[in-house]
């Protein structure tokens, strides 16, 4: 059975995960916190289906495929504006200038409480993810090659 990663769990992050778990206990929200190291494709789809928001505050994302997966599932996105994240999201989520905890929490709370915003983000996500459809990407790549060769 093929395994799919749900988050990154480098062994060096063990202490970080432990601290998150301890902080969740301090906040009395530990029952709402789950870490999944790997998942089948069916499980991954289920996670996206039942999730209320996709949070990406990574320092080390490149393109960040999970953003597209979230868009495909019409899942509202809250993300830190790092690397290619702002260009990838482009209006299909809330992109934050920093990871200040109160700002992140406020953005998540806003998405969870504002049904109109969730609907707008879901519609924007559906439109945005279409720009990454394989036929469209192939055509864009071919056009770029043609332009480069013509130059």
GROMACS elastic network, one bead per residue, 0.5 to 0.9 nm:
[ bonds ]
;  ai    aj funct       b0    kb
    1    40     6  0.73021   500
    2    39     6  0.83127   500
    2    40     6  0.61286   500
    2    41     6  0.76093   500
    3    38     6  0.57936   500
    3    39     6  0.53073   500
    3    41     6  0.72436   500
    4    37     6  0.85652   500
    4    38     6  0.52069   500
    4    40     6  0.54710   500
    4    41     6  0.62726   500
    4    43     6  0.87588   500
    4    44     6  0.72113   500
    5     8     6  0.69989   500
    5     9     6  0.88879   500
    5    36     6  0.80613   500
    5    37     6  0.61690   500
    5    39     6  0.61024   500
    5    40     6  0.84892   500
    5    44     6  0.84661   500
    6     9     6  0.87890   500
    6    35     6  0.82712   500
    6    36     6  0.58969   500
    6    37     6  0.57515   500
    6    38     6  0.53714   500
    6    39     6  0.65268   500
    6    44     6  0.73549   500
    7    35     6  0.82872   500
    7    36     6  0.73798   500
    7    37     6  0.67074   500
    7    38     6  0.79604   500
    8    13     6  0.86554   500
    8    37     6  0.72738   500
    9    12     6  0.80085   500
    9    13     6  0.62405   500
    9    14     6  0.75017   500
    9    17     6  0.85249   500
    9    36     6  0.89857   500
    9    37     6  0.64634   500
   10    13     6  0.53788   500
   10    14     6  0.73735   500
   11    14     6  0.55085   500
   11    15     6  0.87158   500
   12    15     6  0.71778   500
   12    16     6  0.81827   500
   13    16     6  0.50596   500
   13    17     6  0.62045   500
   13    18     6  0.86074   500
   14    17     6  0.51810   500
   14    18     6  0.61951   500
   14    19     6  0.86770   500
   15    19     6  0.61729   500
   15    20     6  0.86589   500
   16    19     6  0.50992   500
   16    20     6  0.62706   500
   16    21     6  0.86883   500
   17    20     6  0.50705   500
   17    21     6  0.62329   500
   17    22     6  0.86469   500
   17    35     6  0.85893   500
   18    21     6  0.51056   500
   18    22     6  0.61911   500
   18    23     6  0.86039   500
   19    23     6  0.60364   500
   19    24     6  0.84665   500
   20    23     6  0.50731   500
   20    24     6  0.60638   500
   20    25     6  0.86291   500
   21    24     6  0.50494   500
   21    25     6  0.63371   500
   21    26     6  0.87184   500
   21    30     6  0.67948   500
   21    33     6  0.77886   500
   22    25     6  0.50866   500
   22    26     6  0.62907   500
   22    27     6  0.87491   500
   22    30     6  0.82779   500
   23    27     6  0.62090   500
   23    28     6  0.83969   500
   23    29     6  0.87595   500
   23    30     6  0.83565   500
   24    27     6  0.50477   500
   24    28     6  0.59280   500
   24    29     6  0.51915   500
   24    31     6  0.84806   500
   24    32     6  0.85986   500
   24    33     6  0.73886   500
   25    29     6  0.60947   500
   25    30     6  0.50785   500
   25    31     6  0.85054   500
   26    29     6  0.78444   500
   26    30     6  0.83480   500
   27    30     6  0.76645   500
   28    31     6  0.77796   500
   29    32     6  0.54912   500
   29    33     6  0.69012   500
   30    33     6  0.51791   500
   30    34     6  0.81946   500
   31    34     6  0.79660   500
   36    39     6  0.71429   500
   38    44     6  0.86958   500
   39    42     6  0.78319   500
   39    43     6  0.55677   500
   39    44     6  0.58366   500
   40    43     6  0.50966   500
   40    44     6  0.61403   500
   40    45     6  0.86336   500
   41    44     6  0.50129   500
   41    45     6  0.62102   500
   41    46     6  0.85919   500
   42    45     6  0.51748   500
   42    46     6  0.62492   500
   42    47     6  0.87712   500
   43    47     6  0.62278   500
   43    48     6  0.87747   500
   44    47     6  0.50949   500
   44    48     6  0.64757   500
   44    49     6  0.86501   500
   45    48     6  0.52323   500
   45    49     6  0.61306   500
   45    50     6  0.87780   500
   45    69     6  0.89549   500
   45    73     6  0.84103   500
   46    50     6  0.61609   500
   46    51     6  0.83600   500
   47    50     6  0.54694   500
   47    51     6  0.58896   500
   48    51     6  0.52585   500
   48    52     6  0.83300   500
   48    53     6  0.87262   500
   48    54     6  0.82070   500
   48    69     6  0.80026   500
   48    70     6  0.66735   500
   48    73     6  0.64477   500
   48    74     6  0.88734   500
   48    75     6  0.71066   500
   49    52     6  0.83721   500
   49    73     6  0.67112   500
   49    74     6  0.88338   500
   49    75     6  0.79264   500
   51    54     6  0.72366   500
   51    75     6  0.73381   500
   52    75     6  0.68167   500
   52    76     6  0.71812   500
   52   111     6  0.85705   500
   52   112     6  0.70147   500
   53    70     6  0.86598   500
   53    75     6  0.58675   500
   53    77     6  0.58321   500
   53    78     6  0.71900   500
   53   108     6  0.72137   500
   53   111     6  0.74661   500
   53   112     6  0.75300   500
   54    66     6  0.87770   500
   54    67     6  0.79738   500
   54    70     6  0.67072   500
   54    75     6  0.64926   500
   54    76     6  0.60990   500
   54    78     6  0.61663   500
   54    79     6  0.79936   500
   54   108     6  0.89890   500
   55    76     6  0.86877   500
   55    77     6  0.60509   500
   55    79     6  0.57247   500
   55    80     6  0.84800   500
   55   104     6  0.88206   500
   55   108     6  0.80857   500
   56    61     6  0.89403   500
   56    64     6  0.89983   500
   56    66     6  0.88199   500
   56    67     6  0.81012   500
   56    77     6  0.77069   500
   56    78     6  0.63983   500
   56    80     6  0.62612   500
   56    85     6  0.88852   500
   57    61     6  0.89445   500
   57    78     6  0.81925   500
   57    79     6  0.55957   500
   57    81     6  0.81797   500
   57    82     6  0.82093   500
   57    96     6  0.89670   500
   57    98     6  0.87054   500
   57    99     6  0.66418   500
   57   104     6  0.87620   500
   58    61     6  0.60532   500
   58    79     6  0.83488   500
   58    80     6  0.71100   500
   58    82     6  0.76866   500
   59    80     6  0.82554   500
   59    82     6  0.65690   500
   59    83     6  0.80983   500
   60    82     6  0.78453   500
   60    83     6  0.75685   500
   61    64     6  0.55856   500
   61    82     6  0.72563   500
   61    83     6  0.63370   500
   61    84     6  0.73839   500
   61    85     6  0.74889   500
   62    65     6  0.87135   500
   62    82     6  0.84957   500
   62    83     6  0.58639   500
   62    84     6  0.57299   500
   62    85     6  0.75012   500
   63    66     6  0.89994   500
   63    67     6  0.84800   500
   63    83     6  0.75937   500
   63    84     6  0.53011   500
   63    85     6  0.65666   500
   63    87     6  0.88655   500
   63    88     6  0.69825   500
   64    67     6  0.57652   500
   64    68     6  0.75869   500
   64    84     6  0.76568   500
   64    85     6  0.69525   500
   64    88     6  0.80425   500
   65    68     6  0.52825   500
   65    69     6  0.64389   500
   65    70     6  0.87410   500
   66    70     6  0.60169   500
   66    71     6  0.84749   500
   67    70     6  0.50897   500
   67    71     6  0.62358   500
   67    72     6  0.86319   500
   67    77     6  0.75253   500
   67    79     6  0.89244   500
   67    85     6  0.81268   500
   67    88     6  0.76189   500
   67    89     6  0.72072   500
   68    72     6  0.60399   500
   68    73     6  0.85942   500
   68    88     6  0.80534   500
   68    89     6  0.82587   500
   68   125     6  0.83233   500
   68   128     6  0.85418   500
   68   129     6  0.60161   500
   68   132     6  0.81823   500
   69    72     6  0.50453   500
   69    73     6  0.63806   500
   69    74     6  0.86719   500
   69    75     6  0.86153   500
   69   129     6  0.84225   500
   70    73     6  0.51335   500
   70    74     6  0.61544   500
   70    75     6  0.50530   500
   70    76     6  0.73237   500
   70    77     6  0.72190   500
   70   125     6  0.79857   500
   71    75     6  0.58275   500
   71    76     6  0.75011   500
   71    77     6  0.78942   500
   71    89     6  0.86478   500
   71    92     6  0.73462   500
   71    93     6  0.87950   500
   71   121     6  0.88349   500
   71   122     6  0.72649   500
   71   124     6  0.82667   500
   71   126     6  0.60464   500
   71   127     6  0.86547   500
   71   128     6  0.73997   500
   71   129     6  0.58709   500
   72    75     6  0.76180   500
   72   125     6  0.69151   500
   72   126     6  0.62032   500
   72   128     6  0.89603   500
   72   129     6  0.61809   500
   72   130     6  0.85633   500
   73    76     6  0.89562   500
   73   122     6  0.82992   500
   73   125     6  0.83446   500
   73   126     6  0.81042   500
   74    77     6  0.89981   500
   74   119     6  0.87910   500
   74   121     6  0.76148   500
   74   123     6  0.71847   500
   74   124     6  0.84392   500
   74   125     6  0.57866   500
   74   126     6  0.62707   500
   75    93     6  0.89454   500
   75   118     6  0.82434   500
   75   121     6  0.78828   500
   75   122     6  0.61988   500
   75   125     6  0.76842   500
   76    92     6  0.76077   500
   76    93     6  0.59845   500
   76    94     6  0.81570   500
   76   111     6  0.71309   500
   76   112     6  0.89430   500
   76   117     6  0.88149   500
   76   118     6  0.61490   500
   76   119     6  0.85747   500
   76   121     6  0.57650   500
   76   122     6  0.61588   500
   76   125     6  0.78280   500
   77    89     6  0.82733   500
   77    92     6  0.71196   500
   77    94     6  0.61036   500
   77    95     6  0.80477   500
   77   108     6  0.87215   500
   77   111     6  0.85278   500
   77   121     6  0.77834   500
   77   125     6  0.87744   500
   78    93     6  0.57772   500
   78    95     6  0.59609   500
   78    96     6  0.73941   500
   78   104     6  0.77198   500
   78   107     6  0.68023   500
   78   108     6  0.67039   500
   78   111     6  0.83250   500
   79    82     6  0.83997   500
   79    85     6  0.73480   500
   79    86     6  0.82267   500
   79    89     6  0.85260   500
   79    93     6  0.73489   500
   79    94     6  0.62843   500
   79    96     6  0.60205   500
   79    97     6  0.89749   500
   79    99     6  0.87765   500
   79   104     6  0.84704   500
   80    85     6  0.73438   500
   80    86     6  0.80990   500
   80    94     6  0.85528   500
   80    95     6  0.56417   500
   80    97     6  0.62992   500
   80    98     6  0.60713   500
   80    99     6  0.62761   500
   80   104     6  0.85869   500
   81    84     6  0.79217   500
   81    85     6  0.57626   500
   81    86     6  0.54098   500
   81    87     6  0.89648   500
   81    95     6  0.56260   500
   81    96     6  0.55756   500
   81    97     6  0.55063   500
   81    98     6  0.70087   500
   81    99     6  0.88916   500
   82    85     6  0.56406   500
   82    86     6  0.70245   500
   82    97     6  0.83510   500
   82    98     6  0.87249   500
   83    86     6  0.75618   500
   83    87     6  0.85637   500
   84    87     6  0.54172   500
   84    88     6  0.60169   500
   84    89     6  0.86005   500
   85    88     6  0.50635   500
   85    89     6  0.59878   500
   85    90     6  0.84002   500
   85    95     6  0.80629   500
   86    89     6  0.52502   500
   86    90     6  0.58377   500
   86    91     6  0.84055   500
   86    95     6  0.64843   500
   86    96     6  0.89776   500
   87    90     6  0.54091   500
   88    92     6  0.87256   500
   88   128     6  0.84667   500
   89    92     6  0.52357   500
   89    93     6  0.61261   500
   89    94     6  0.83429   500
   89    95     6  0.77237   500
   89   125     6  0.80806   500
   89   128     6  0.75227   500
   89   129     6  0.89242   500
   90    93     6  0.73875   500
   90    95     6  0.85372   500
   90   124     6  0.88986   500
   90   128     6  0.75439   500
   91    94     6  0.71383   500
   91    95     6  0.81265   500
   91   121     6  0.75975   500
   91   124     6  0.67002   500
   91   125     6  0.79871   500
   91   128     6  0.81638   500
   92    95     6  0.89755   500
   92   120     6  0.82911   500
   92   121     6  0.52812   500
   92   122     6  0.72751   500
   92   123     6  0.79390   500
   92   126     6  0.82225   500
   92   127     6  0.82904   500
   92   128     6  0.65495   500
   92   129     6  0.87819   500
   93   121     6  0.58213   500
   93   122     6  0.85191   500
   93   124     6  0.79834   500
   93   125     6  0.74724   500
   94   107     6  0.72765   500
   94   111     6  0.86652   500
   94   121     6  0.84345   500
   95    98     6  0.89539   500
   96    99     6  0.71012   500
   96   103     6  0.78654   500
   96   104     6  0.75496   500
   96   107     6  0.83491   500
   97   100     6  0.89292   500
   98   101     6  0.89155   500
   98   103     6  0.79695   500
   98   104     6  0.83536   500
   99   102     6  0.84606   500
   99   103     6  0.70045   500
   99   104     6  0.62193   500
  100   103     6  0.53716   500
  100   104     6  0.62849   500
  100   105     6  0.86947   500
  101   104     6  0.50999   500
  101   105     6  0.60197   500
  101   106     6  0.84459   500
  102   105     6  0.50700   500
  102   106     6  0.59700   500
  102   107     6  0.85501   500
  103   106     6  0.50879   500
  103   107     6  0.61809   500
  103   108     6  0.86847   500
  104   107     6  0.51684   500
  104   108     6  0.62707   500
  104   109     6  0.85616   500
  105   108     6  0.51626   500
  105   109     6  0.60234   500
  105   110     6  0.84905   500
  106   109     6  0.50073   500
  106   110     6  0.60005   500
  106   111     6  0.86311   500
  107   110     6  0.50546   500
  107   111     6  0.62887   500
  107   112     6  0.86411   500
  108   111     6  0.52018   500
  108   112     6  0.61689   500
  108   113     6  0.86265   500
  109   112     6  0.50738   500
  109   113     6  0.60317   500
  109   114     6  0.83639   500
  110   113     6  0.52866   500
  110   114     6  0.57861   500
  110   117     6  0.81373   500
  111   114     6  0.54938   500
  111   115     6  0.74790   500
  111   116     6  0.89868   500
  111   117     6  0.64052   500
  111   118     6  0.59176   500
  111   121     6  0.89668   500
  112   115     6  0.73391   500
  112   117     6  0.88691   500
  112   118     6  0.75099   500
  113   117     6  0.86750   500
  113   118     6  0.86011   500
  114   117     6  0.53230   500
  114   118     6  0.63545   500
  114   119     6  0.87924   500
  115   118     6  0.50479   500
  115   119     6  0.62145   500
  115   120     6  0.86580   500
  116   119     6  0.51127   500
  116   120     6  0.62067   500
  116   121     6  0.86012   500
  117   120     6  0.50528   500
  117   121     6  0.60586   500
  117   122     6  0.84599   500
  118   121     6  0.51197   500
  118   122     6  0.60110   500
  118   123     6  0.85978   500
  119   122     6  0.50277   500
  119   123     6  0.61669   500
  119   124     6  0.84955   500
  120   123     6  0.52121   500
  120   124     6  0.60642   500
  120   125     6  0.84600   500
  121   125     6  0.58992   500
  121   126     6  0.85940   500
  122   125     6  0.50097   500
  122   126     6  0.63136   500
  122   127     6  0.87811   500
  123   126     6  0.52069   500
  123   127     6  0.64352   500
  123   128     6  0.86495   500
  124   127     6  0.51526   500
  124   128     6  0.59653   500
  124   129     6  0.85219   500
  125   128     6  0.50163   500
  125   129     6  0.59511   500
  125   130     6  0.85551   500
  126   129     6  0.55064   500
  126   130     6  0.65830   500
  127   130     6  0.54460   500
  127   131     6  0.72232   500
  128   131     6  0.55320   500
  128   132     6  0.75256   500
  129   132     6  0.54494   500
  129   133     6  0.70000   500
  130   133     6  0.51444   500
  130   134     6  0.89072   500
  130   136     6  0.81821   500
  131   134     6  0.86729   500
  131   136     6  0.65769   500
  131   137     6  0.74824   500
  132   135     6  0.84557   500
  132   136     6  0.66445   500
  132   137     6  0.60090   500
  133   136     6  0.54668   500
  133   137     6  0.62260   500
  133   138     6  0.86900   500
  134   137     6  0.50580   500
  134   138     6  0.60085   500
  134   139     6  0.85309   500
  135   138     6  0.51346   500
  135   139     6  0.61720   500
  135   140     6  0.86308   500
  136   139     6  0.51609   500
  136   140     6  0.61806   500
  136   141     6  0.85878   500
  137   140     6  0.50815   500
  137   141     6  0.60578   500
  137   142     6  0.85224   500
  138   141     6  0.50979   500
  138   142     6  0.60682   500
  138   143     6  0.85331   500
  139   142     6  0.51102   500
  139   143     6  0.61157   500
  139   144     6  0.85912   500
  140   143     6  0.50951   500
  140   144     6  0.61660   500
  140   145     6  0.86549   500
  141   144     6  0.50748   500
  141   145     6  0.62180   500
  141   146     6  0.86068   500
  142   145     6  0.50821   500
  142   146     6  0.61081   500
  142   147     6  0.85837   500
  143   146     6  0.50331   500
  143   147     6  0.61328   500
  143   148     6  0.85556   500
  144   147     6  0.51186   500
  144   148     6  0.61225   500
  144   149     6  0.85791   500
  145   148     6  0.50267   500
  145   149     6  0.60297   500
  145   150     6  0.84459   500
  146   149     6  0.51670   500
  146   150     6  0.60400   500
  146   151     6  0.86470   500
  147   150     6  0.51140   500
  147   151     6  0.62704   500
  148   151     6  0.53056   500
